[in-house]
Amino acid sequence: MGAKGVLNIAWVNVSNIPLDKIHDRNIAYVGSLVGVTLDIDKATVNRPESVRIKLGCRDAEDIPIKAEGVLGGHFDNFFYSVDKTIVKNPPKEGITVS
């Protein structure tokens, strides 16, 4: 009762994390720039091209493609692409006017 909406959950690929900064804490931080980091796909942590995270957010279809953040005293742009949506907002009911 009183909830504002459903937490959307999606697996998201995140790229441009500096290789020397890739560890769980920084990955969670980079996810938090656009939502809530729920899980990290450990099999992707050492991939140089991207890390896969499970992200909670308001709307999985509106995750920005880029966000700016600071790691190790340097500003970086991080890039996001949705791999798979697990939970999304229910379809909006059509409104009819009589």
C-alpha positions as CSV (number, residue, x, y, z in Angstrom):
1,M,0.0,0.0,0.0
2,G,1.4,3.4,-1.0
3,A,4.2,2.0,-3.1
4,K,5.3,4.3,-5.9
5,G,6.0,1.5,-8.4
6,V,7.7,-1.8,-9.1
7,L,11.4,-2.3,-8.8
8,N,12.6,-3.1,-12.3
9,I,15.5,-5.6,-12.5
10,A,17.8,-6.1,-15.4
11,W,21.1,-7.6,-16.2
12,V,23.2,-4.8,-17.6
13,N,26.7,-4.7,-19.2
14,V,28.8,-1.9,-17.9
15,S,31.9,-0.8,-19.8
16,N,34.8,1.7,-19.4
17,I,35.7,0.8,-15.8
18,P,39.5,1.2,-15.7
19,L,41.1,-2.3,-15.4
20,D,43.0,-1.4,-12.3
21,K,39.8,-0.3,-10.6
22,I,37.7,-3.4,-11.3
23,H,36.6,-4.9,-8.0
24,D,33.3,-5.5,-6.3
25,R,33.1,-2.2,-4.5
26,N,33.8,-0.1,-7.5
27,I,31.5,-2.2,-9.7
28,A,28.7,-1.7,-7.2
29,Y,29.4,2.1,-7.1
30,V,29.3,2.3,-10.9
31,G,25.9,0.5,-10.9
32,S,24.6,2.9,-8.2
33,L,25.1,5.8,-10.6
34,V,22.0,4.6,-12.5
35,G,20.2,2.3,-10.0
36,V,20.9,-0.2,-7.3
37,T,23.5,-2.9,-7.8
38,L,21.9,-6.2,-6.7
39,D,24.5,-8.7,-7.9
40,I,27.7,-8.9,-10.0
41,D,28.2,-11.7,-12.5
42,K,31.6,-12.9,-11.2
43,A,32.4,-14.7,-14.5
44,T,32.6,-11.3,-16.2
45,V,34.7,-9.4,-13.6
46,N,38.0,-10.0,-15.5
47,R,36.6,-9.3,-19.0
48,P,38.2,-6.2,-20.3
49,E,35.3,-5.1,-22.4
50,S,32.5,-5.1,-19.8
51,V,31.2,-6.3,-16.5
52,R,27.7,-7.7,-16.1
53,I,25.6,-6.6,-13.1
54,K,22.1,-7.2,-11.9
55,L,20.6,-3.7,-11.5
56,G,17.4,-2.5,-9.8
57,C,15.9,0.7,-11.1
58,R,12.6,2.6,-11.7
59,D,12.4,1.7,-15.4
60,A,14.7,-0.8,-17.1
61,E,13.8,0.8,-20.5
62,D,15.1,4.2,-19.3
63,I,18.6,3.2,-18.0
64,P,20.9,5.9,-19.4
65,I,23.6,4.8,-21.9
66,K,26.2,6.9,-20.1
67,A,26.9,8.2,-16.6
68,E,29.8,10.1,-15.1
69,G,31.4,9.1,-11.8
70,V,34.7,9.3,-9.9
71,L,37.0,6.4,-9.3
72,G,40.4,7.0,-7.7
73,G,40.2,10.8,-7.9
74,H,39.5,10.8,-11.7
75,F,36.2,11.5,-13.5
76,D,35.2,8.8,-15.9
77,N,32.2,8.1,-18.2
78,F,30.7,4.6,-17.7
79,F,28.5,3.0,-20.4
80,Y,25.5,0.8,-19.8
81,S,23.6,-1.6,-22.1
82,V,20.7,-3.7,-21.0
83,D,21.4,-7.4,-21.6
84,K,18.2,-8.9,-20.2
85,T,15.2,-7.5,-18.4
86,I,14.0,-9.7,-15.6
87,V,11.2,-7.6,-14.0
88,K,9.6,-4.6,-15.7
89,N,6.7,-2.3,-15.1
90,P,3.3,-3.7,-16.0
91,P,1.8,-2.4,-19.2
92,K,-0.2,0.8,-18.7
93,E,-3.9,0.4,-19.0
94,G,-5.5,2.1,-21.9
95,I,-7.6,5.1,-20.9
96,T,-10.9,5.5,-22.6
97,V,-12.8,8.7,-22.6
98,S,-16.6,8.5,-22.9
